[in-house]
Amino acid sequence: MGYFYLNYPLFNLEKVVIILIVTGYIMMIGINERWDQMAIAQINVAVVGCGVISDIYLQSLQDKFTITHVVACNDRNPEKMRAKAAKYHIKAMSYDAILADPDIQLIVNLTTPKAHYSIIKQALMHGKHVFSEKMMAVELAEGQELCALAKAKNLRLGVAPDTFLGGGIQTARYIVDHALIGDPLSVVVSLNRNFRVYADIFPHMNQRGGTLPFDTGCYYLTALASILGPAKQVSAFGRRYQPERVGQRTDKPWFGEKSTVADDNILTATMAYQNGVLATVHFNSENILNEDPQMTLFGSAGILKMGDPNNFDSPNYLTKQLNDPVKFPFTHGFLENSRGLGVADMAWAIQQQRPHRASMEMAYHVFELIHGMYQSAETGSIYQLQSTFDRPTPLPTGYLDNGFWGPTEESALAF
Ligand SMILES: NC(=O)c1ccc[n+]([C@@H]2O[C@H](COP(=O)([O-])OP(=O)(O)OC[C@H]3O[C@@H](n4cnc5c(N)ncnc54)[C@H](O)[C@@H]3O)[C@@H](O)[C@H]2O)c1
């Protein structure tokens, strides 16, 4: 009896402790299971091309986005490849080894345009999804082949630019989609640069497939494509100004080398979109370094002056009848340099089995549009576009970076 009374409270305490341990264990299993369901299934990525643009891609894909996991890089220049691998703590691998690695699902192609076709084709042939820097290829037929291959293999092909997913252009699209300028009627685009300087740093800019309309014009035409949809006709005039060049920079291996500009470096064009909008385009790579980027959309109830579509935070000025222009607040996030956003959107799209936004169809259409300008300038006839695409769905509004006080910007891709 004495023994029982002495030990009863202890007995109870043991019971309570055991119940607590068992309950805690069951809860932990539950939490773990839930955690496993919630965990983001990352996509393993390899980057090919370790040049100037690769740093921002690698930073974004490693630090900004949770959906991507960069495992390796490659460059035909072994020194550049090893330096980049060491900097980002990833593996330096031959392209053959990357292609043969079953754990690598997606290849990000950051090589120069001449190499794009071959890098993309090999990746698709080895069952990898690809996101490529612009343009997808040099020749139209190559682009067609790559799109057909991706489709046949049921693989994703996404193509830059992805700046149209930034807060600037997404806000412009919001303004147009919400009829704040009424019916969009006409557009004026102007882009000037100085390729006597640029192409002396990046020689591909004076080579076929790398000239101003392809290299930088694509930002404007992709932004417009995402807002207005496909074009149907284009006509153009072209001029090749001082095509003979000599490498001027003593710090480059091509110092003193002679080269010839591959295509017209000044183009003016007019375009008709399928939705009836008419556009006037001016591309001049032989001007001065002070850029004067213009992209203005005129509607039945307002004017929308967009900023430089090469940036993620291009500002939007809305003018209503007899009012002063008003700077429109950003409706979307990704205002800082977010190159790689198209890759992250594609990675989320793979997981969610939805279309990715920087689609090969839209990219091919823009590629055909620029080729159409060159063809029209050469033949003197109007070029009829053969391709079309569905406008990518806009990103959901409201995912601005509010730090602790809200979801992350990346959440905009996840829902
Ligand atoms: N530099 C920019 O500001 C910028 C901005 C946006 C987009 N881009 C685009 O990004 C791409 C790369 O531009 P970049 O400025 O980094 O050029 P870059 O010349 O600095 O780098 C390109 C790299 O690709 C490598 N390369 C070329 N062919 C290869 C191959 N077959 N296999 C492996 N590696 C190969 C080169 O050795 C080089 O290191 C281009 O398509 C360009 O249009 C550049």
The ligand as an ORCA input file, in Angstrom:
! r2SCAN-3c Opt
* xyz 0 1
  N      26.424     40.939    -72.754
  C      25.190     41.328    -72.545
  O      24.932     42.422    -71.959
  C      24.035     40.461    -72.970
  C      22.784     40.828    -72.520
  C      21.715     40.021    -72.837
  C      21.898     38.937    -73.626
  N      23.120     38.595    -74.112
  C      23.217     37.408    -74.970
  O      23.864     36.368    -74.234
  C      24.654     35.560    -75.115
  C      26.071     35.594    -74.636
  O      26.494     36.930    -74.580
  P      27.783     37.384    -73.766
  O      27.741     38.840    -73.750
  O      27.905     36.641    -72.497
  O      28.909     36.927    -74.796
  P      30.435     36.549    -74.492
  O      31.132     36.616    -75.783
  O      30.943     37.354    -73.343
  O      30.325     35.034    -73.976
  C      29.932     33.979    -74.792
  C      30.642     32.747    -74.289
  O      30.180     31.617    -75.017
  C      31.299     30.774    -75.254
  N      30.981     29.909    -76.389
  C      30.764     30.256    -77.682
  N      30.482     29.173    -78.425
  C      30.497     28.118    -77.589
  C      30.269     26.739    -77.743
  N      29.962     26.207    -78.926
  N      30.371     25.937    -76.658
  C      30.683     26.445    -75.446
  N      30.911     27.754    -75.229
  C      30.818     28.585    -76.287
  C      32.453     31.715    -75.500
  O      33.697     31.104    -75.299
  C      32.156     32.810    -74.485
  O      32.792     32.568    -73.256
  C      24.439     36.141    -76.520
  O      23.412     35.460    -77.155
  C      24.004     37.586    -76.240
  O      23.206     38.088    -77.274
  C      24.203     39.333    -73.768
*
